[in-house]
């Protein structure tokens, strides 16, 4: 796997049963607490490996830091938060690299492994698959509201818990369900990543907005205008790929905004036969995930998304 379909990570086959999965990702601060930011950034980076059906083995820290203003004690907190995530996810952090930068950034370059015959790719959706989303949407909206100082403690806690949750169980359930197509939902939002996935797979899909899980408070914050610029650009890019189904009310502006919301450390999106998809979503909900079956692959096509239903502010 290389750059041809814009997949989540590069994959290099070693032999018939082993392949290396390689990725890198880093982010600016999304929360005030340094240790929490470090954890979220590490989980976000490793999610690209899980999205390919692999498991992370080794990571190198990527640090851009303003030592003069922030000092090193705060950086230690960031690194310790990332180390906690790595310990929980069973990968090793072995150093990294740091540069001076006026704006702090942190992430990891991650190496994982997968079986070449069981890769999940963004070109792997099949007609008849049903779509499973494993985390609620709205982290971009909530973190934008946090920067404005208007998100409640409860809303912040729900978003932090979601962003800090590893996607290892989600990947495991995708593989158990027989999935071949998957991606993680990050900066392009659900609509952007689904459109890329459907186009790469050569299929059209339906999406039931009413079934999409939403973080507490995200709907109200979006209505109040706390929407990141990246989410608006996502919607502008994907709008021409959208259609509406004749059943029920079409999506309103709130629904489109949330579905296009740029996520940090979002969940996985994968396709599987209906019974397997429903079982995977149920298993993930039982383990604390906000997972749901949210749509289906209708057949071969060009990457069109037919939308139905509306999100209700939570």
C-alpha positions in Angstrom: 0.0 0.0 0.0 1.3 3.4 -1.0 -0.1 6.7 -2.0 -2.4 5.7 -4.8 -5.7 5.7 -2.8 -4.6 8.0 0.1 -4.9 5.2 2.6 -4.2 5.6 6.3 -0.7 4.2 6.3 2.0 2.7 4.1 2.3 -1.1 4.1 5.4 -3.1 3.1 5.2 -6.9 2.8 8.0 -8.8 4.4 6.8 -12.3 3.5 3.6 -14.2 3.1 2.5 -13.7 6.7 4.0 -10.4 7.8 3.8 -6.8 6.7 5.0 -3.6 8.2 2.5 -0.8 8.6 4.1 2.7 8.9 2.5 6.1 9.6 3.1 9.5 11.2 0.8 12.1 12.7 1.1 15.1 15.0 -1.3 17.7 16.2 -1.4 21.1 18.0 -2.9 21.2 21.5 -6.6 20.3 21.6 -7.0 20.5 25.4 -5.3 22.5 28.2 -3.9 19.6 30.1 -0.5 18.6 28.7 -0.6 14.9 29.8 -4.1 14.5 28.2 -2.9 16.1 25.0 0.0 13.8 24.8 -2.2 10.7 25.2 -4.7 11.9 22.6 -1.9 12.7 20.1 -0.3 9.2 20.6 -3.7 7.5 20.2 -4.4 9.6 17.1 -1.1 8.5 15.5 -1.5 4.8 16.3 -5.1 4.8 14.9 -3.7 4.7 11.4 -2.2 1.3 12.1 -5.4 0.0 13.6 -7.3 1.3 10.6 -5.2 -0.9 8.4 -6.0 -4.0 10.5 -2.6 -3.9 12.2 -1.2 -3.5 15.7 1.4 -0.9 16.6 4.8 -2.1 17.7 7.2 0.9 17.9 6.9 4.7 17.9 9.2 7.7 17.8 8.0 11.0 19.3 7.7 14.0 17.0 8.0 17.2 19.0 7.9 20.9 18.0 8.4 22.9 21.2 8.8 26.5 22.4 11.2 25.8 25.3 11.7 29.4 26.2 8.0 30.1 26.9 6.8 26.6 27.9 9.8 25.1 29.6 10.6 21.4 29.7 8.3 20.4 32.6 5.2 20.8 30.5 6.9 18.7 27.7 7.6 15.9 30.3 3.8 15.8 31.0 3.1 15.5 27.2 5.6 12.7 26.8 4.3 10.9 29.9 0.7 11.0 28.6 1.9 9.5 25.3 3.8 6.8 27.2 0.7 5.9 29.1 -1.2 5.4 25.9 1.6 3.3 24.4 1.8 1.1 27.5 -2.0 0.5 27.3 -1.8 -0.2 23.6 1.3 -2.4 23.9 3.7 -0.4 21.7 7.2 0.8 22.6 8.3 4.5 22.5 11.9 4.6 21.6 13.0 8.2 21.6 12.2 10.7 18.8 13.2 14.1 17.6 12.6 17.7 18.8 12.8 21.0 17.0 12.2 24.6 18.3 8.9 26.0 17.2 6.8 29.0 18.4 3.7 26.8 18.2 3.8 23.5 20.1 3.1 20.3 18.2 3.3 16.7 19.2 2.7 13.3 17.7 4.4 10.0 16.8 5.8 8.1 13.8 4.4 4.6 14.4 5.5 1.2 13.0 3.1 -1.7 13.3 2.6 -5.1 11.8 -0.3 -6.8 10.0 -1.0 -10.0 8.0 -0.9 -9.1 4.3 -4.0 -11.2 3.6 -6.0 -9.4 6.3 -5.4 -5.8 5.6 -8.1 -3.3 6.0 -7.9 -0.6 3.3 -10.0 2.4 2.2 -10.6 0.7 -1.1 -12.0 -2.5 0.5 -15.8 -1.7 0.8 -18.0 -4.2 -1.0 -21.6 -4.1 -2.3 -23.8 -5.3 0.6 -21.5 -4.1 3.4 -23.1 -2.2 6.2 -21.1 0.7 7.7 -20.1 0.7 11.4 -18.8 3.8 13.1 -17.0 3.2 16.4 -16.9 6.6 18.1 -19.3 9.5 18.4 -18.7 12.6 16.3 -18.2 16.2 17.4 -14.6 16.5 18.8 -13.8 19.3 16.4 -16.8 21.3 17.6 -16.1 20.6 21.3 -12.4 21.5 21.1 -13.3 24.7 19.3 -15.7 25.6 22.0 -13.1 24.8 24.7 -10.8 27.4 23.1 -13.6 29.9 23.4 -14.2 28.9 27.0 -17.8 27.9 26.5 -17.8 24.1 26.8 -19.0 22.6 30.1 -16.9 20.3 32.2 -19.2 17.4 31.3 -19.0 18.1 27.6 -15.2 18.4 27.8 -14.9 15.1 29.7 -17.0 13.2 27.2 -14.9 14.5 24.3 -11.6 13.8 26.1 -12.6 10.3 26.9 -13.5 9.6 23.3 -10.3 11.1 21.9 -8.2 9.2 24.4 -9.9 5.8 23.7 -7.7 3.4 21.8 -9.0 1.9 18.5 -7.5 -1.5 19.2 -10.9 -3.1 20.1 -12.5 -1.5 17.1 -9.9 -3.0 14.8 -10.3 -6.4 16.4 -14.1 -6.3 15.9 -13.7 -5.2 12.2 -11.4 -8.2 11.5 -13.8 -10.5 13.4 -16.7 -9.2 11.3 -14.8 -10.1 8.1 -14.3 -6.4 7.1 -12.0 -5.6 4.2 -12.6 -1.9 4.0 -11.9 0.5 6.9 -10.5 4.0 7.7 -10.2 6.2 10.8 -12.2 9.4 11.0 -9.9 12.3 11.5 -9.4 15.7 9.8 -11.7 15.2 6.8 -14.7 14.4 9.0 -17.1 11.5 8.5 -18.4 12.7 5.1 -14.9 13.4 3.7 -13.4 10.1 4.8 -16.5 8.2 3.7 -16.5 9.9 0.3 -12.8 9.1 -0.2 -13.4 5.5 0.9 -16.4 5.0 -1.4 -14.6 6.5 -4.4 -11.5 4.3 -3.8 -13.7 1.3 -3.5 -15.8 2.1 -6.6 -19.1 2.0 -4.7 -22.0 4.3 -3.7 -23.3 4.4 -0.1 -26.2 5.5 1.9 -25.8 7.2 5.3 -28.5 7.4 7.9 -27.7 10.6 9.8 -30.2 9.8 12.6 -28.1 6.7 13.4 -24.8 8.5 13.8 -23.7 8.8 17.4 -23.0 12.4 18.6 -21.0 13.6 21.6 -23.0 15.3 24.4 -23.4 19.0 23.8 -21.8 18.9 20.3 -25.1 19.7 18.5 -25.9 22.8 20.7 -22.3 24.1 20.3 -22.5 23.7 16.6 -25.8 25.6 16.5 -24.1 28.4 18.5 -21.5 28.7 15.8 -18.5 26.9 17.5 -17.4 25.1 14.3 -13.8 24.8 13.2 -12.8 26.2 9.8 -11.6 22.8 8.7 -15.1 21.4 9.2 -16.6 24.1 6.9 -13.9 23.4 4.3 -14.7 19.6 4.5 -18.4 20.3 3.8 -17.5 22.6 0.8 -15.3 19.8 -0.6 -17.8 16.9 -0.2 -21.0 18.7 -1.0 -21.0 17.9 -4.7 -20.7 14.2 -3.8 -23.9 14.2 -1.7 -27.4 13.3 -2.6 -30.6 12.8 -0.6 -32.9 9.8 -0.4 -36.6 10.3 -1.0 -37.5 8.8 2.4 -38.2 11.3 5.2 -36.8 14.8 5.8 -33.4 15.6 4.2 -30.4 16.6 6.2 -30.4 20.2 7.6 -27.5 22.5 8.1 -26.7 21.2 11.6 -26.6 17.6 10.3 -24.3 18.5 7.4 -22.0 20.5 9.7 -21.6 17.7 12.3 -21.2 15.0 9.7 -18.3 17.1 8.2 -16.8 18.0 11.5 -13.0 17.6 11.5 -12.2 15.0 14.1 -9.1 14.5 16.3 -8.6 10.8 17.3 -11.9 9.7 15.9 -13.2 6.2 15.6 -12.9 3.6 12.9 -15.4 3.3 10.0 -15.6 -0.2 8.5 -17.9 -2.2 6.3 -19.2 -5.8 7.0 -22.2 -8.0 6.2 -25.3 -6.8 8.1 -25.4 -9.5 10.8 -21.6 -9.2 11.4 -21.8 -5.4 11.4 -24.6 -5.4 14.0 -22.7 -7.9 16.2 -19.5 -5.9 16.0 -21.4 -2.7 16.9 -23.1 -4.4 19.8 -19.8 -5.9 21.1 -18.2 -2.4 21.0 -21.1 -0.8 22.8 -20.8 -3.4 25.5 -17.1 -2.3 26.0 -18.0 1.4 26.3 -17.7 2.5 22.6 -20.4 4.7 21.1 -20.6 2.4 18.1 -23.5 2.1 15.6 -24.4 0.8 12.2 -24.9 4.0 10.2 -25.4 3.1 6.6 -24.7 0.6 3.8 -23.0 0.1 0.5 -25.7 0.1 -2.2 -23.7 -1.1 -5.1 -20.9 -0.3 -7.5 -20.6 3.4 -8.3 -18.5 6.5 -8.2 -18.4 7.4 -4.5 -21.8 9.1 -4.1 -23.3 9.4 -0.6 -27.1 9.4 -0.3 -28.1 11.0 3.0 -31.3 10.5 5.0 -32.4 11.6 8.4 -31.3 14.4 10.7 -29.2 14.7 13.8 -30.9 16.1 16.9 -28.9 18.3 19.2 -27.9 16.3 22.2 
